[in-house]
């Protein structure tokens, strides 16, 4: 009788230990999943290329393109390729931006455009962490794509901010999503005296 009770108690203790182990394992796995999820939504981007484009024939001179009032692209001319990375620079180990400030001149319109755009950094960060591979035109696959942050300038002062898995729209399996949009204000280019 004692041995039966002993076996019952020991099996109950073993069951409690197993249940306790499962509970602890669930807590550890849940905590790990929560940490991983947080790093996806708030972690830094290891490496990202930043570019800009506009519709063909819309010649612009971009004088300011600053993200989060901290970093940006050098000024220069821009003349083509909507939703393409165009002229590029690279950044690394920074959070996905939350704001873009831009100023550009369109000489054909005799206007200076300026504006700010809020960027959905959570959406952008999540996108950069989960990009699928894409295929070049020659059939070769890029299994580890770098994200491309792209600013598009419209003919009438529209500003779009996009993030894509590849630089150009004609790559197969390229994915792209808009993370910000806005409308710039403008003023006339001052006349020379």
N, C-alpha and C positions, 0 to 999 in steps of 0.2 A: 504494500500500500504506500509506503513512504517513497519507494523508488518511483512508483507511478506519479505521485505528487511532485516529486523532484523533477521527473521528466516533463511534467506539465508546466511547472514553474520555469524550468530552464528553456523550454520551447517558447513560453510566453516572453521571457527575457530576450531570447534570440529574436523573436518577432518584433519586439519593441526596438531592439538595436537595428534591425533591418529597416523598420519604418523610420526610425530616427535618422539612419544613414540616407534613406531616400529623401526625407524632408530636408536634411542639410544639403544633399546633392541638388535638390530643386532650388533651394535658396542660392547656392553658389552659381548654378547655371542661370537662374533668373537675374542675379546681380551682374554676372558677366554679360548677358544679353543686353541688360540695361546700359552698362558702360559702353558696350560696342555701339549701341544705337545712339548714345550721346556723342560718341566720337565721330560718327558719321554725320551728325547734324551740326556739330560745333567744332570739329577738328580743322586743322590747317590743311591747305591744298599743297601736296608735295611739289608739284610742278604744273604750270599752266601757261599756255601761250595766249597772248592778248592781241587782237587785231581789229581792224575796222573796214567798213565798206560803204558804198553808196550805189545808187543806180547808175548804169552806164551813161556817160555824158554829163553827169552832175559834178563838175570840177570844184573841189573845195580846198580850203586851206585851214586845217585844224590847228588852232593855236593852244588849246588846252583840253586835255582829257585826263582827269584826275579821279581816282577811286578812293573813297573814304578820306579825302583830304590828306592822303599819305603817299600815294604812289600813282604813277600814270605812264602814259605813252609819250614819247617825244613828239613835238609838233611837226607838221609836214603836210604835203599835198596828198589829196585822195581823189581818185577819179573813177573807181569802178567797183563792181562785183558785189552785188547784194548777197547777204548771208554767206560771205566768204571771209576768210581771215585776212586777206590782203596783206598789207604791211603788218609785220608782227614784232612783238618783243616778248620776253618771257619773264615770269616771276616764279618764286618758289617759297615754300614754307610760310604762307600767310593765310589768314582766314579769307573765305570767299567774300568779296566786297558787298557792302550794304547800300552804297550810294555812288553815283557818278555825276561829276560836274564837267560840262563841256562848253567850249566856245569855238566857233568856226566862222569863216567868211566865205560867202558865195558871191564872187565878183560879178557873175552874170546877172544876179539879182540885185547887186549893189546893197547887200545886207550882211550884217554881222549877227549870227544866231548865238544864243547863250541859254543854258538851262541846267537843271538838275533832275536826276531820275532816281527814284528809290528802287533798289534791287532786292529781290527775294533771295537772300543768302542761304536760307535753309534749303530751298528748292535747288539752288545751284550746287550747294555742297553735296546733297543727296545724289544729284545727277552725276557729278564728277566721280563719286565713289562707286557707281554702279554702271559704268559705260560698257556696252558690249563691243566686241571686236568689229572692225569694218574691213572692207575689201577695196584695194586700189583698182584702178581701171585695168591693170595688167593681170588681175586675178589673184595677186599676192595678198594675204591677210595680215592686218596689223592686230595682233592678239593683245597688245597692251597699249591702247591709245591714250594719248595725253588730251586733257580737255582744252578746248579753245573758247575763250571768252571773247565775244565779238560785239562791237558797237556798230549799229547801222544808222546812217544819217539819211533822212528823207529829203526830197526836193523842197518841201514846204516846212522844214523845221522839225519833222518827226524824229524822235530818238527811240531806237529799239536796242535792248541789250539781250543777247542770246548766249547760250552755252551749247557747244556741239562736241561730238566725239571726233570729228575730222574737220580739216580746214576748208574743204570745198564740197559743194552740193552734189557733184557728180560721182563721189565715192559711194560704192554700194554699201548698204547697211548703215550709212551714217545716221545718227540720231541727233536731234537738235530740239531745244526747248527755249521759249522766251522766259526771261527772268526779270525783265523790267521794260517799261515803255513810258514815254512822256512826250510833251510838246514844248519845243524851245520858243522863247520870245525872240524878237529881233529889233534891231535899230539900223538906221541907214549908215552906210559907210561914210565917214566924214569926207567932205570934198577938200582937195588940196587948194591952198590959197596962193 
